[in-house]
Amino acid sequence: MKIILLLFLHLSLVQVSHAFMQPEAKDLLHLKYGQADQNQLDLFLPASYTQHTAVIVLLHGGAWMMGGNEYTDKTAKDLRNRGFIVANVDYRYVSENVNGKDLLSDINQALSFIQRKSPEYHFRSNGYHLAGISAGAHLALLYGYTSNKNIRSITALCPPVRLDDPETMKALQKNNLLKNVELLAGAQYIPNQKINKKFTWVSAYSHVKAIPTLLFHGDKDELVPDNQSKFLFKLLTDKGLVAKFVPMIGKGHDCGMNQPDSEKIVLDEIEHWVKKFN
């Protein structure tokens, strides 16, 4: 009788752990999570998964005012093929009427939408991971550090993190990105004058908290210098927070994602990081 009971319990556990596994991969494209035209996301489900499978919310780059989630489509599929559920999120551009807080609102709506979809597609309803490149990396950090949602980890590739620093502003001006950051902050930057606190608010470093943070940066990045990631990494570790910095030697602002060998390094690191903190 005892053996039969143990077998029954074993079979029950097997059924529970496999209850939400799917027979094939699914691409759920152009799902609307909000009212704006750009409030849409693509949800990539692996061939098999359970409610314990990590969910990665991926944010594209584009200097906060160009491009879309087609920029991160390949990376989203590559991560899905490594067994993760990936939501590749698009969001509004900054403008005179849309600032950084509005972009964070978009991301929050996207996460809430994913949570609402979780029962329908049988994946976990909380404890997601954020990832992004360039402007998307900035938003992943800023949202993760300011949100009250359960964020398990953040991965940031070539992120601008210190937007209230005069040297950073000079670099942005050199690359014709100053107006983008002014729209992001909702404030005007005036050289040689005290920087508006709104620039500090949209700087991820000013909100850091205990979320494991993985940073990548090309040491030849001429658009966003690698001292941005180095600064954040030191700040996090000085505070005793979990962080890792992976320098991408010889790589520029693409962080090596356009070369197969360095792309694999990044994907391997992300896979290990997400699994470690899932």
N, C-alpha and C positions, 0 to 999 in steps of 0.2 A: 504493500500500500504506500509506503514511504517513497519507494522508487518511482511509482506511478505519479505521485504528487510532484516529485522533483522534475520528472520529465514534462509534466503539464506546465509547471512554472517556467521551465527552460523554453518550451515552445511558445509560451505567451510572450516572453521577453524578446524572442526572435521576431515574432510577428509585430510587436510594437516598434522595434528598431528598424524594421523594413517596411512599415506601413505606408510611409510617404515616399518611397523610392519610385522613380519614374522610368519608363522603358526607353525613352529617347530624349535627346536634348531638344529644348524649345527656345525659339526666339520670339518674344512678345514685343512687337515694335510699336513705337509712336503712341504709347499709353499716356493719356492726358491726366495730369495730376493737379492742374490749376486752370485758371481762366485765360491767362496770357498765351499767345501763340507758341512761345518757347517753353511753356510749362508742359513738357512731355519727356518721357524717358523710355529707354529700351530695357527690357528685363530678360536676362539670359539665364536659363536654367540648365544645369548639367544633365547628362544622361541619367544619373541616379543621385539621389540626395535624401537626407533625412532632416528632421527638425533641428538636428545638431549642426548641420552644415553652415559654414560661415557665409554671411551675406555682406558683400562689398558694395558700397555706394561710391561710384566713380564720377569725378568732376573734371570736365575738359578745360583746357587753357584757351587763350585767345585775348589776353589783355583786358578782360572783363567786358569787351565790347565788339567781339567778332567771333566767327566760327560757331561750332555747335558740337554735339556729342558724336558727330562723325569723326572728329579728331581723335577720339579715344575708342572708336569702335573695335579696332584690332586688339588693343590691350584688353578691352572688356571680354572679347571672345577668347583671348589667350588665357585669361584668368578663369573664365568659365570652363575651359578645357582642362584646367588643373583641378577641377572639382568644386569651384566656388559658385555661389549664386551671385550674379553681378547686375546691379542696376546702373545703367549708363545714363546720367542725368543731364538734360539741357536746362538752361536758365536764362533769364532776361539779360539784356545788355544794360550797362549803366548809361544814364542820360541825364538831362536836366530834371527829369521826373522820377528817375530810378537810381537809388544809391546802394551802397553796400548792405545796409540793413534790409533792403528789399530783396537782394540776392540771397541773403541768409533766410529770409522768409520763404523764398522759392524752395531752397534746400529743405527747410523744415516741412513744407507742404509735401515735397517729394518723399521724405521719410515717412510721414504720416500715411501717405497713399500706399507706400510699400507695406507698411504695417497692416493696413486694411486689406491688402491683397494676400497677405500671408496665409489666412485660413483657406482661401480659394485654391492656392497652389501648394499648400502644405509645407511651408517653410517657417522658420522661427519668426516671432513677432517683435523681437527686440534684441538688443545687443549687437548692433551692426558695426561694421568697420568702414571708415572713410578713407578715400584715396583720391589724389588729384595731381595734375602737373601744371606748373606755372601759375596762372591766375586760379586755376582749379585747386592747386595745392594750397594757395593762400586761403581760399574759401573753405577747404577741408579743415585746415588748422583753425581758422577763425570760428567756423561753425562748431567744430568739436569742442573748443575751449569755452564757448559761450552758451552752448545748448544744455538743456536739462535732460535731454534724451540719453539713453544708455549707449554710449559709444565705446566699443571695446579697444579700438586702436585707430591711429591715423598714419597714413603714408603720404609723404609730400615730396614730389620731385621738383627740384629747382624753384622753391617757393620764395616770393618776396614776403618778408615777415616784419620788416622795420620801416614803415612808411612815414615815420615822423622824424627821420634822421636827415640832417642837411646833406650829408654825402650821398645818401640814397636818393634824395630828391634831385641832386645834380645828375646822377646817373640816369634817372628816369627822364629828366629834361633832355639829356644828350640823345636818348633813344626815342624822343617824341612821345613819351608816355605820361608826361606830367598831367595833361588834361584828363587822361583816363583815371588817374588816382584822385584828382580833384573831384571828379564826378562820383567816384567810389566813396570818398569821404563826405561829399556834400559840402565842401569848403574850398576856399581859394588859398593857394600857397603863395606867399609873398616873400621872396628871398631877403635874407638879412633881418627878418622880423621873427618874433616868436611864433612857432608853428601852432596852428589851431589844434585844440585837443581832439577834434574829430579825426585827425590823421592818426593820433595815438589809438583812438578807439578801433579803427580798422586795421591796426597793426596786431598781428596774432600774438606777438611776444608779450603784449600787455595783459593777456588773459590766461596765460598758461595754467594748466591744472593737470592732475594725475591721470593722464591718458597716455599709454605707451605710444611713443612717436618715433617713426622711422623716417629719416631724411636722406635724400639723394641730392647731389649737386655736381654738375660738371665744373672742373676747375678752369675750363676755358670758356665759361659762360660769360658772354659780353653783354647780354641783355639784363640778367639778374645775377650780379656777382655772387660767388660762392660764400662770401663772408656773411651773407644773410643766413644760410643754413648753419654755418659755423657759430654765429652769434646765438641762434636759438638753441643749438645743441648744448653749448656751454651754459646757457641760462637754465635749461632743463636739468642738466646734470648737477649744476651747483645747488639747485633746489632739492636734489635727491630724487628727481623724477626719472622714470624709465624712458630712455631714449637711445637711439643708435644713429650714427652718421656714416653714410657710405659715400666716400668721394669717388666720383667718376672721372678718372684720370684721362686727360686729353679730350674730354667731351664738352660740348657746348650746351646751349639751352635746351636741346632735345634730350639731354641727359643720357645720351647713348641709346635711346629707344629706336633709332632708325638703323642701327647696326645689329645683326643677329647675335653676335657674341656678347656685347654689352647689354642688349635687351634681355638675354637669358639671365645675366647676373642680376638685373633688377627684378625680373619675375621670380627668380629663385628666392631672393631676399624677401620679397613681398609674401610669397607663399609661406615661408618659414615664420615670418613675423605674425601673419594673420592666424596661422594654426597655433602658434605659441600662446596668443592672447584671446583665442576664441572661447 
